[in-house]
Amino acid sequence: MKRWRNSAAAILLLALGGAAAAVTAISFAQTERAHPAVRALVPDRLLALNDYFLGMVAERKIPGAVVLVQQHGKPVYFDTFGNRDSGHPMTADSIFRLYSMSKPITSVAAMMLVEDGKLKLDDPLSKYIPAFGDSKVGIDNKTGDEHASFGLVPLQRPITIADLLKHTSGITYGFYGDDPARKRYAQLDVFGRDWDNASWADRIAKLPLAEQPGTLWDYGHSTDILGRVIEVVSGQSLYHFLRDRLFDPLGMTDTSFYITDLQHRERVAEPFASDRMLGPVVGMHDPADLRLWQAGGSGLVGTISDYARFLQMLLNGGTLDGRRYLTGESVKEMTRDHIGPGSGIARDYYYFPGAVSGFGYGFAVRTKETVEEPGPLGEYRWDGVGGTFFWVDPVDDMFVLVMTQAPSQRWRMEVDVRKIVYEALK
């Protein structure tokens, strides 16, 4: 195992070590903000993360992990633990299924088009995908007969691009909840089919919305649909737009929807065989299984160094290494609460951001401070069902990024890691 501190010697060793070359990019993701953090991380206190993750591996809670804590644009803590699969130790360049950590990337891409003047937040979705012009909301008249009681009512207003960004479109998922609208999403079996983004979006448009647009935060396929909007507006496939505007300029060389070079397949981190299920019927996919669908909400794979550069760009207010990707105003707009008091937006039963957070454009946003879940107001975060998670703390000029493939452990890990990190601040 390698434990690096924020020192020239550590960075030099990283540069010389070919196996760890992927992490050298992290050390060059320098912050471009002049003001210092209110508190500083104490590296020795972060060593409690060693004991924590070694214990998780020893207890077979997780097969392995890669962990990064970065402040002022430099890694304060980095380590690898356990194995990426049964035959190989975890390495800095291991590739992870990001699942819903794809959503912030796709959301940023959409905001780039807003800044380009090619997309407006209040545009109706049907402007770009006409099939959504015929959308209806499914209602349950509760007669006891599912088919007889299910009805459709017109939209009170159109779905907008902003609705897609903040999950208030009424477009839901089919793998949780049992109301009649959700069941129709489950019956379509979108994860088991292989359509291109255009065909996929048209099929989703034929399904009933779970509720009226703009009334409820309801986690679902909104960001996948946003990916199709990006294709229509840009004239490119979603991957090619992300590659040209984000991945290549940022140096995110290992981030894609699929692994096309099979030599990289052995770098993919795997879960335990007993921990592959993401829901009742959906299991982890093989990133080397090439498909037509480029799922902007759940389809990306990548490495910790790639995602770290993306997060540092956001923490810098939209810039990295002298290049601007978003204006500071756009980053602020994405990372403020859009569903709080006065918005008229309720929260669904499951509400994954939790009681301390609202939601912005692609991120949960901290709106309450508690001892149980330490972190400042304005922190923003998200995670992936496969076991990856991050949070960005602008107050302390830092972010934390953890990658593993252990669906059953991600909630526990985020709570535990958060406590360790904030105990390391002085």
C-alpha positions as CSV (number, residue, x, y, z in Angstrom):
1,M,0.0,0.0,0.0
2,K,1.1,3.5,-0.7
3,R,0.3,6.5,1.6
4,W,1.1,9.8,0.1
5,R,1.4,13.1,2.0
6,N,1.3,16.5,0.3
7,S,5.0,16.8,-0.2
8,A,7.4,17.1,-3.1
9,A,8.9,13.8,-2.3
10,A,5.6,12.0,-2.6
11,I,4.8,13.7,-5.9
12,L,8.2,12.7,-7.2
13,L,7.7,9.1,-6.2
14,L,4.4,9.1,-7.9
15,A,5.9,10.5,-11.1
16,L,8.5,7.8,-11.0
17,G,6.1,4.9,-10.3
18,G,4.5,3.7,-13.5
19,A,1.8,1.8,-11.8
20,A,0.7,4.9,-9.9
21,A,1.0,7.3,-12.8
22,A,-2.7,7.9,-12.9
23,V,-2.5,9.8,-9.6
24,T,0.1,12.2,-10.8
25,A,-2.6,14.1,-12.6
26,I,-4.3,14.7,-9.3
27,S,-1.3,16.5,-7.9
28,F,-1.4,19.0,-10.8
29,A,-5.0,19.9,-10.4
30,Q,-4.0,23.0,-8.6
31,T,-6.6,25.3,-7.1
32,E,-6.9,28.7,-8.7
33,R,-8.7,30.4,-5.9
34,A,-6.7,32.9,-3.8
35,H,-8.6,32.8,-0.5
36,P,-7.4,30.2,2.1
37,A,-9.6,27.6,3.6
38,V,-11.1,28.4,7.1
39,R,-9.7,25.1,8.4
40,A,-6.7,22.9,7.5
41,L,-6.6,19.1,7.3
42,V,-4.1,17.4,9.5
43,P,-2.6,14.6,7.5
44,D,-1.8,12.4,10.5
45,R,-5.4,12.5,11.7
46,L,-6.5,11.3,8.2
47,L,-4.5,8.1,8.9
48,A,-7.6,6.9,10.7
49,L,-8.8,6.2,7.2
50,N,-6.2,3.5,6.9
51,D,-7.6,1.5,9.9
52,Y,-11.1,2.0,8.6
53,F,-10.6,0.7,5.1
54,L,-8.2,-2.1,6.2
55,G,-11.0,-3.2,8.5
56,M,-13.6,-3.1,5.8
57,V,-11.4,-5.2,3.6
58,A,-10.5,-7.7,6.4
59,E,-14.2,-8.1,7.4
60,R,-15.0,-8.7,3.7
61,K,-17.4,-5.8,3.6
62,I,-15.7,-4.5,0.5
63,P,-13.2,-6.1,-1.9
64,G,-11.1,-3.0,-2.1
65,A,-11.2,0.8,-2.5
66,V,-9.3,3.9,-3.7
67,V,-9.6,6.9,-1.5
68,L,-8.6,10.6,-2.1
69,V,-8.9,13.6,0.2
70,Q,-7.8,16.8,-1.6
71,Q,-7.4,20.3,-0.2
72,H,-6.1,23.5,-1.9
73,G,-5.8,21.5,-5.1
74,K,-3.4,19.0,-3.7
75,P,-3.8,15.4,-2.3
76,V,-3.6,15.4,1.5
77,Y,-4.4,11.7,1.6
78,F,-4.4,9.0,-1.0
79,D,-4.4,5.2,-0.7
80,T,-5.5,2.0,-2.2
81,F,-6.9,-1.0,-0.3
82,G,-7.6,-4.6,-1.0
83,N,-8.2,-6.0,-4.4
84,R,-9.9,-4.8,-7.6
85,D,-10.8,-8.4,-8.5
86,S,-9.8,-11.9,-7.2
87,G,-6.5,-11.9,-9.0
88,H,-5.2,-8.3,-8.8
89,P,-4.6,-5.8,-6.0
90,M,-6.4,-2.4,-6.2
91,T,-4.4,0.2,-8.1
92,A,-4.6,3.9,-8.7
93,D,-5.7,3.3,-12.3
94,S,-8.5,0.9,-11.5
95,I,-11.7,1.5,-13.5
96,F,-15.0,1.8,-11.7
97,R,-18.6,1.8,-12.8
98,L,-19.7,5.3,-11.8
99,Y,-23.5,4.8,-12.1
100,S,-25.2,7.9,-10.8
101,M,-21.9,9.8,-10.5
102,S,-22.5,10.1,-14.2
103,K,-25.3,12.6,-13.5
104,P,-23.1,15.5,-12.4
105,I,-21.0,15.2,-15.5
106,T,-24.0,15.2,-17.9
107,S,-25.5,18.0,-15.9
108,V,-22.3,20.1,-16.3
109,A,-22.4,19.3,-20.0
110,A,-25.9,20.7,-20.3
111,M,-25.0,23.8,-18.5
112,M,-22.1,24.3,-21.0
113,L,-24.7,24.4,-23.7
114,V,-26.8,26.9,-21.7
115,E,-23.7,29.1,-21.5
116,D,-23.3,28.6,-25.3
117,G,-26.8,30.1,-25.8
118,K,-27.9,26.9,-27.4
119,L,-30.1,25.7,-24.6
120,K,-32.4,27.5,-22.1
121,L,-33.3,26.2,-18.7
122,D,-37.0,27.1,-19.2
123,D,-37.1,25.5,-22.7
124,P,-39.8,22.8,-22.9
125,L,-38.4,19.3,-23.3
126,S,-40.7,18.8,-26.3
127,K,-38.7,21.4,-28.2
128,Y,-35.9,18.9,-28.5
129,I,-37.7,15.6,-28.2
130,P,-41.2,16.2,-29.7
131,A,-42.6,12.9,-28.4
132,F,-42.7,14.5,-24.9
133,G,-45.3,16.9,-26.3
134,D,-47.9,14.2,-25.8
135,S,-46.9,13.3,-22.2
136,K,-49.6,12.6,-19.7
137,V,-49.5,12.0,-15.9
138,G,-50.6,8.6,-14.6
139,I,-53.0,8.6,-11.7
140,D,-54.3,5.9,-9.5
141,N,-58.1,6.1,-8.9
142,K,-57.6,3.4,-6.2
143,T,-60.5,1.1,-7.3
144,G,-58.6,-2.0,-6.3
145,D,-58.2,-3.1,-10.0
146,E,-54.8,-1.8,-11.3
147,H,-55.9,-1.7,-14.9
148,A,-59.3,-0.2,-14.3
149,S,-58.1,2.3,-11.7
150,F,-55.2,3.7,-13.7
151,G,-55.9,6.9,-15.6
152,L,-54.1,9.6,-17.5
153,V,-54.5,13.4,-17.1
154,P,-52.9,16.3,-19.1
155,L,-49.9,18.1,-17.9
156,Q,-50.5,21.4,-16.0
157,R,-47.3,22.7,-17.6
158,P,-44.6,21.3,-19.9
159,I,-41.5,19.5,-18.7
160,T,-38.5,21.9,-18.8
161,I,-34.8,21.5,-19.1
162,A,-34.5,22.7,-15.5
163,D,-36.9,19.9,-14.4
164,L,-34.5,17.4,-15.9
165,L,-31.6,18.9,-14.0
166,K,-33.3,18.9,-10.6
167,H,-35.4,15.7,-11.0
168,T,-38.8,17.3,-11.0
169,S,-39.8,16.2,-14.5
170,G,-42.1,13.4,-13.3
171,I,-39.9,10.9,-15.3
172,T,-39.2,8.2,-12.7
173,Y,-37.3,4.9,-12.3
174,G,-39.1,1.5,-12.4
175,F,-36.9,-0.4,-9.9
176,Y,-38.3,1.1,-6.7
177,G,-41.8,1.9,-5.6
178,D,-45.0,0.1,-6.7
179,D,-47.4,2.7,-8.0
180,P,-48.9,2.0,-11.4
181,A,-46.8,4.5,-13.2
182,R,-43.5,3.1,-11.9
183,K,-44.7,-0.4,-12.8
184,R,-44.9,0.6,-16.4
185,Y,-41.3,1.8,-16.4
186,A,-40.3,-1.6,-14.9
187,Q,-42.3,-3.4,-17.6
188,L,-40.4,-1.5,-20.3
189,D,-37.2,-3.1,-18.9
190,V,-35.0,-0.2,-20.1
191,F,-31.8,-1.7,-18.5
192,G,-32.3,-5.0,-20.3
193,R,-32.8,-3.5,-23.8
194,D,-30.4,-2.0,-26.2
195,W,-31.7,1.1,-28.0
196,D,-29.8,4.1,-29.1
197,N,-30.5,7.3,-27.1
198,A,-33.0,8.6,-29.7
199,S,-35.1,5.4,-29.7
200,W,-34.7,5.1,-26.0
201,A,-36.0,8.6,-25.3
202,D,-39.0,8.2,-27.6
203,R,-40.0,5.0,-25.7
204,I,-39.7,6.7,-22.3
205,A,-41.9,9.6,-23.7
206,K,-44.7,7.1,-24.2
207,L,-44.8,6.2,-20.6
208,P,-46.9,8.1,-18.1
209,L,-45.2,10.6,-15.8
210,A,-45.4,9.7,-12.1
211,E,-46.5,13.2,-11.1
212,Q,-47.0,16.7,-12.6
213,P,-43.8,18.4,-13.6
214,G,-42.3,20.8,-11.1
215,T,-44.2,19.4,-8.1
216,L,-42.1,16.6,-6.6
217,W,-38.4,15.6,-6.5
218,D,-38.6,12.1,-8.0
219,Y,-35.3,10.3,-8.8
220,G,-35.4,8.7,-12.2
221,H,-34.3,8.8,-15.9
222,S,-34.3,12.6,-16.1
223,T,-30.5,12.8,-16.6
224,D,-30.7,10.1,-19.2
225,I,-33.2,12.2,-21.2
226,L,-31.0,15.2,-20.7
227,G,-28.2,13.2,-22.4
228,R,-30.5,12.9,-25.4
229,V,-31.2,16.6,-25.4
230,I,-27.4,17.3,-25.5
231,E,-27.2,15.1,-28.6
232,V,-30.0,17.0,-30.3
233,V,-28.6,20.4,-29.5
234,S,-25.0,19.6,-30.2
235,G,-25.4,17.3,-33.2
236,Q,-23.0,14.8,-31.6
237,S,-23.4,11.6,-29.7
238,L,-23.4,12.2,-26.0
239,Y,-20.0,10.5,-25.7
240,H,-18.4,12.6,-28.4
241,F,-19.8,15.8,-26.8
242,L,-18.5,14.8,-23.4
243,R,-15.1,13.8,-24.9
244,D,-14.7,17.0,-26.9
245,R,-15.9,19.5,-24.2
246,L,-14.9,17.8,-20.9
247,F,-12.9,14.5,-21.0
248,D,-10.1,15.4,-23.4
249,P,-9.5,19.0,-22.2
250,L,-9.7,17.9,-18.5
251,G,-7.4,14.9,-19.1
252,M,-10.1,12.4,-18.2
253,T,-8.6,9.8,-20.5
254,D,-10.1,6.7,-18.9
255,T,-13.7,8.0,-18.7
256,S,-16.2,6.6,-21.2
257,F,-19.4,4.7,-21.4
258,Y,-17.7,1.4,-22.3
259,I,-14.3,-0.1,-22.4
260,T,-13.4,-0.6,-26.1
261,D,-9.8,-1.6,-25.5
262,L,-10.0,-5.0,-24.0
263,Q,-6.5,-4.7,-22.6
264,H,-8.0,-2.3,-20.1
265,R,-10.7,-4.9,-19.0
266,E,-8.4,-6.3,-16.3
267,R,-8.3,-2.8,-14.7
268,V,-12.0,-2.9,-13.9
269,A,-12.8,-3.2,-10.2
270,E,-15.3,-5.9,-9.3
271,P,-17.7,-6.4,-6.4
272,F,-18.0,-9.6,-4.4
273,A,-20.1,-12.2,-6.2
274,S,-22.6,-11.9,-3.4
275,D,-22.9,-8.1,-3.8
276,R,-23.6,-7.5,-7.5
277,M,-27.3,-6.6,-7.3
278,L,-28.3,-3.0,-7.6
279,G,-32.0,-3.8,-7.1
280,P,-34.4,-6.7,-7.2
281,V,-33.7,-7.5,-10.9
282,V,-30.8,-5.3,-11.9
283,G,-27.2,-6.4,-11.5
284,M,-23.8,-4.8,-12.3
285,H,-23.1,-4.6,-16.0
286,D,-19.9,-5.5,-17.8
287,P,-18.3,-2.3,-19.1
288,A,-16.8,-4.2,-22.0
289,D,-20.2,-5.2,-23.2
290,L,-20.7,-2.6,-25.9
291,R,-24.2,-1.2,-26.3
292,L,-25.9,1.5,-28.2
293,W,-27.4,3.2,-25.2
294,Q,-25.2,5.9,-23.7
295,A,-26.9,6.5,-20.4
296,G,-26.1,10.0,-19.2
297,G,-27.6,9.2,-15.8
298,S,-25.8,6.0,-15.0
299,G,-23.6,4.7,-17.8
300,L,-20.1,6.1,-17.3
301,V,-17.0,4.3,-16.1
302,G,-13.8,6.0,-15.0
303,T,-10.9,6.3,-12.6
304,I,-10.3,8.2,-9.4
305,S,-7.8,10.6,-11.0
306,D,-10.2,11.4,-13.9
307,Y,-13.1,12.2,-11.5
308,A,-10.8,14.2,-9.2
309,R,-9.9,16.6,-12.0
310,F,-13.6,17.1,-12.7
311,L,-14.3,17.9,-9.1
312,Q,-11.3,20.2,-8.8
313,M,-12.6,22.1,-11.8
314,L,-15.9,22.6,-10.0
315,L,-14.2,23.5,-6.7
316,N,-12.2,26.1,-8.6
317,G,-15.4,27.7,-9.9
318,G,-15.3,26.2,-13.3
319,T,-11.6,26.4,-14.3
320,L,-8.7,24.0,-14.2
321,D,-5.1,24.5,-15.5
322,G,-5.9,27.9,-17.0
323,R,-8.9,26.7,-19.0
324,R,-12.5,27.7,-18.2
325,Y,-15.3,25.1,-18.6
326,L,-18.1,26.9,-16.8
327,T,-18.5,30.4,-15.4
328,G,-18.4,30.8,-11.6
329,E,-22.0,31.9,-11.8
330,S,-23.1,28.7,-13.5
331,V,-21.3,26.6,-10.8
332,K,-23.1,28.6,-8.1
333,E,-26.4,28.0,-9.8
334,M,-25.8,24.3,-10.1
335,T,-24.8,24.0,-6.5
336,R,-27.6,25.9,-4.7
337,D,-30.8,24.4,-3.5
338,H,-33.6,24.7,-6.1
339,I,-36.3,22.6,-4.2
340,G,-36.3,24.3,-0.8
341,P,-39.0,26.3,0.9
342,G,-41.0,28.5,-1.4
343,S,-40.2,26.4,-4.5
344,G,-43.5,24.5,-4.3
345,I,-41.6,21.2,-4.7
346,A,-42.2,18.3,-2.4
347,R,-39.9,15.4,-1.8
348,D,-40.7,11.8,-2.7
349,Y,-40.9,9.0,-0.1
350,Y,-37.4,7.8,-0.8
351,Y,-35.7,11.3,-1.2
352,F,-32.1,10.1,-1.4
353,P,-30.3,13.4,-0.6
354,G,-31.5,13.0,3.0
355,A,-32.9,15.4,5.6
356,V,-29.8,17.7,5.6
357,S,-29.8,18.5,1.9
358,G,-31.8,20.1,-0.9
359,F,-31.0,19.6,-4.5
360,G,-29.4,21.8,-7.2
361,Y,-28.7,21.0,-10.8
362,G,-27.2,17.5,-10.6
363,F,-26.0,17.7,-7.0
364,A,-27.4,17.3,-3.5
365,V,-26.7,20.6,-1.7
366,R,-26.2,20.9,2.1
367,T,-28.9,23.1,3.7
368,K,-28.6,22.0,7.4
369,E,-25.7,21.4,9.7
370,T,-25.8,18.6,12.2
371,V,-23.4,16.9,14.5
372,E,-24.4,13.4,13.2
373,E,-23.5,14.4,9.6
374,P,-20.7,16.9,9.8
375,G,-20.2,19.3,6.9
376,P,-20.8,23.0,6.1
377,L,-23.7,24.7,4.4
378,G,-23.2,24.8,0.7
379,E,-21.4,21.5,0.4
380,Y,-22.5,19.5,-2.6
381,R,-22.3,15.8,-3.3
382,W,-23.5,12.7,-5.0
383,D,-22.8,9.0,-5.2
384,G,-23.2,5.9,-7.4
385,V,-25.2,2.8,-6.6
386,G,-22.1,0.7,-7.2
387,G,-20.3,2.1,-4.2
388,T,-18.6,5.4,-5.4
389,F,-19.3,8.7,-3.7
390,F,-17.9,12.2,-3.3
391,W,-18.5,15.5,-1.6
392,V,-17.2,18.9,-2.4
393,D,-16.7,21.4,0.5
394,P,-16.1,24.9,-0.8
395,V,-15.9,26.4,2.7
396,D,-12.8,24.3,3.5
397,D,-11.6,24.2,-0.1
398,M,-11.5,20.4,-0.3
399,F,-13.2,17.4,-1.7
400,V,-13.4,13.7,-0.7
401,L,-13.7,11.0,-3.3
402,V,-14.1,7.3,-2.6
403,M,-14.3,4.5,-5.2
404,T,-15.2,0.9,-4.5
405,Q,-17.6,-1.6,-6.0
406,A,-19.7,-2.6,-3.0
407,P,-23.4,-1.6,-3.5
408,S,-24.5,-2.8,0.0
409,Q,-21.9,-0.7,1.8
410,R,-22.0,2.8,0.3
411,W,-24.3,4.5,2.7
412,R,-22.4,3.2,5.7
413,M,-19.0,4.2,4.2
414,E,-20.0,7.7,3.4
415,V,-21.2,8.3,7.0
416,D,-18.1,6.8,8.5
417,V,-15.6,8.5,6.2
418,R,-17.3,11.9,6.7
419,K,-16.8,11.7,10.5
420,I,-13.1,10.8,10.1
421,V,-12.4,13.6,7.6
422,Y,-14.1,16.3,9.7
423,E,-12.3,15.1,12.8
424,A,-9.1,15.7,10.9
425,L,-9.8,19.5,10.4
426,K,-8.4,22.0,12.7
